[in-house]
Amino acid sequence: MKKLKIGDLVAKIPVIQGGMGVGISLSSLASSVANEGGIGVIAAAGIGMMRKNDSGLNLRESNIAALKEEIREARRKTSGILGVNIMTALTDFADMVKASVEEGIDIIFSGAGLPLNLPQLLNGNKRTKLVPIVSSGRAAGLISKRWIEKYNYVPDAFVVEGPEAGGHLGFNREQLEKKEISLESIVKDVIEKLKYFEKKYKKKIPVIAAGGIYDGSDIYKIMKAGAAGVQMGTRFVTTEECDADIKFKNAYLECKEEDIVIIDSPVGLPGRAIRNAFIKMVISGKKQPLKCPFHCISSCNITSSPYCIALALTNAKNGKFQNGFAFAGSNAYKTDRIISVKELFVNLISEYKLAKKK
């Protein structure tokens, strides 16, 4: 495999572990991935909800404290490359970015909206790399143009998330159901859009493919199409080091292909999840609208939502599926056992080499 270069950062293995909230990818998983030569990522969304709040902090303060703690713990365990995933739609987006920069994080990945003002939040810091997550060449071009014109900042890389990803998706239901859009076509679209900026500003902008990447042969195929690396989330859930409860991991191991469905999330986007009793209750209308206890996501419709997604995802992370559900990528049903991160990397490299020989 070719190394993945993002500015002066060089990952020996071109694999970024996707940031999975709430609490699925924290310091344990991120540091383990970084130790294997990939890029480990801590998810910032709702991170303070898992923290024992014995100091009277509100959720915003708790989120910042928990994020800093996880970054420090991950850094204690690895000297590898670490990132954080901070959704643009978070109401405490700016606070979480500033906290990450203060802790010296290597990379900030940001999607769930266009992070148009992200460079401003660096406050002069030149160490942390900024990598937006997009689903089209148009979005990549818009962000690049805005950052350069307003902040004189060329994006360090882009993650391109396709329609087979887990969690919230940047596509409407019609696009997802027709399956007319492929990850490969979006990657090529983004690469083409960025050529102008790369040439004019003499900076390489790596394009990283995400969504539906499951094994080494998938990595080989998409890198052959032009991607500089891949981001994988689902595959890392069923590892020993994943921060989720064993019941969460078992939900992946036990699901079938038909159990992976598209749901309408309270945040106003479709999402891919594993169908369970909780989701069935929501679809059937048996869950009634609640008051929002946090308003953690700006786009969440708090007047008509039948449930709090932050609480639902936190419950799932802790194995309490009677009041929650698991987001998952389209290939989650393929997982059949829990392995170590080290073994997963060995498998991915072996599969990649085998695909390359064919």
C-alpha positions, 0 to 999 in steps of 0.5 A: 500500500502507498503511504497517505500523506496529508501535509507533513503527516505521513501514515504508513497505512492509508487507512483512516478509522472513521469517527463514530459517535456517540462514544463508539470511537474514543481513545482506545480505538483511535490509539490502537489504529494509530499504533498500527500505522493508520490514522485513529479518530476520536468522535466528538459528538455527544462525548460528554454524555458518557462522562460521570458528571460529578463537578456540576458541569453543563453538557457543553462544558462536559463535552469539552472536558471529555474531549480533552481527556480522550485526546490526552489518553489517546496521546498517552497510548500512541505516538501515531497520527490522531484526529477528531471528527467534529460535525459542523452541525453541532451547536458547540462546534466552535468550542470543540474545534478550539479544544482540539487545537489546544490539545495539539490534535493532528487532524480535524475531520468535519462533515454533516454540513459545510465547515465554511469557517473552520480555518478561522477557529485555528487561531493561527495554529499551523500544526493541525490539519483541516479535512472536510468531509463531502459527498460531491465535487461541488461541495469540495469546490465551494469549501476550497474557494471559500477557505482560500478567499477568506482565510488564505487556507487551502484544504489539507485533504478531503474525505469523500463519503459515498452512499454506502456509509453508516450514520447520517448521509449526505444524500436524499432517500431517492438517491440512496434507493436508486443507487445511481451514485457510486463512491468511485464516481464521486471520488473522481468528481472531487479529484477533478474539481480539486485539480484547479486548486492544486495547480494554482496553489501548488499544494497536493490535496489528497482525496480519501474515499469512505462508505462501503469500504470493507476489505483490502480488495475494496481499498485496492479498487478505490485507490486504483480509481485515484483515491489517496487512501480510505476511511473505514468505520464499520469494520472497526466496530467489531474489534476488541479495542472499539470503545462500544459495549459488547452488546453494540458489537454483537448487534453487528455480528448478529444482523443480516443484510435485510436488517440494515435500513435507511431511517429518517433521523431527527437531524433532518438527514437520512441515516443507515442503521441496524433495524431493531425494536426501537426503530420499529416503534419509531417507524410505527409512530408508537414513540411520541415527541419529546422535549429536547434535553440538550439541543446538541445538533442545530438541525435537529427538529426538536418540535416534532422529533419522536426521540432524542438521537443523542440519548438513543445513540448513547444508550446503544453505545452502552448496550441498552438497545431497548432505548436506542439503535446502532448506526452501521454501514451497508456491509455491517452484516459481513462481520462474523467475529471480534478481532484485534485492530492489529489482526484487522490491519494484517488482513487488510494488507493481505487482501490488498496484496492479493487483489493487486496480484490479480 
